[in-house]
Amino acid sequence: MRKTRDYDAELRALNDKAKSIKAKKVQQLGELVTATGADALDIETLAGALVAAVEANAEGKEAWRAKGGAFFQRRGRKGGRGAASNDGGAGEADTGGSQG
């Protein structure tokens, strides 16, 4: 006989995993804000910059992506400053591809 599936248990497990991923994403966003120095901005300025980024055209987003990639590569080579760079900066630089 076939074993019946417990759909409720599977759904609960998926919801728990989704909550965990969302919490990790929020934590990483906070670490990124701190690592870039954006935590020195007041909340209205930071929110305005993020809204402008979301509304930007494709060329602007591509330029920002390149600048962000350079930021992570630079932080990876320096060895970073403190624990935030070890979690965010160096890991991103390692996954950025090969050099050479």
NORCORFEN-V726735 format. One record per residue. N is the residue number from 1. RES is the residue in one letter. OMEGA is omega as a letter, one per 20 degrees, with the letter a starting at -180 (none if undefined). D_CENTER is the distance of its C-alpha to the mean C-alpha in Angstrom with 1 decimal. Layout:
{{N,RES,OMEGA,D_CENTER} {N,RES,OMEGA,D_CENTER}}
//
This chain:
{{1,M,r,46.1} {2,R,r,42.5} {3,K,a,40.2} {4,T,a,38.9} {5,R,r,35.1} {6,D,a,33.8} {7,Y,r,31.6} {8,D,r,31.0} {9,A,r,29.7} {10,E,r,27.4} {11,L,r,26.1} {12,R,r,25.5} {13,A,r,23.7} {14,L,r,21.4} {15,N,r,20.8} {16,D,r,20.1} {17,K,r,17.5} {18,A,r,15.8} {19,K,r,15.9} {20,S,r,14.4} {21,I,r,11.4} {22,K,r,11.0} {23,A,r,11.5} {24,K,r,9.0} {25,K,r,6.2} {26,V,r,8.1} {27,Q,a,8.5} {28,Q,r,5.1} {29,L,r,5.2} {30,G,r,8.7} {31,E,r,8.4} {32,L,r,6.8} {33,V,r,9.7} {34,T,a,12.0} {35,A,a,11.4} {36,T,a,12.1} {37,G,a,15.0} {38,A,r,14.2} {39,D,r,15.3} {40,A,r,18.8} {41,L,r,18.9} {42,D,a,20.6} {43,I,a,18.8} {44,E,r,20.8} {45,T,r,19.8} {46,L,r,16.1} {47,A,r,16.5} {48,G,r,18.8} {49,A,r,16.5} {50,L,r,13.8} {51,V,r,16.7} {52,A,r,18.1} {53,A,r,14.9} {54,V,a,15.1} {55,E,a,18.8} {56,A,r,18.9} {57,N,a,20.7} {58,A,a,19.6} {59,E,r,20.9} {60,G,r,19.0} {61,K,r,15.6} {62,E,r,16.6} {63,A,r,17.6} {64,W,r,14.4} {65,R,r,12.5} {66,A,r,15.1} {67,K,r,14.8} {68,G,r,11.1} {69,G,r,12.1} {70,A,r,15.0} {71,F,a,13.2} {72,F,r,11.4} {73,Q,r,14.8} {74,R,a,16.7} {75,R,r,15.0} {76,G,a,15.4} {77,R,a,19.1} {78,K,a,19.9} {79,G,r,18.8} {80,G,r,16.7} {81,R,r,17.8} {82,G,a,17.7} {83,A,a,15.5} {84,A,a,12.2} {85,S,r,12.5} {86,N,a,13.6} {87,D,a,10.6} {88,G,a,7.8} {89,G,a,10.1} {90,A,r,12.8} {91,G,r,11.0} {92,E,r,9.3} {93,A,a,12.8} {94,D,a,14.5} {95,T,a,13.0} {96,G,r,13.7} {97,G,a,17.3} {98,S,r,20.6} {99,Q,r,22.3} {100,G,none,25.8}}
//
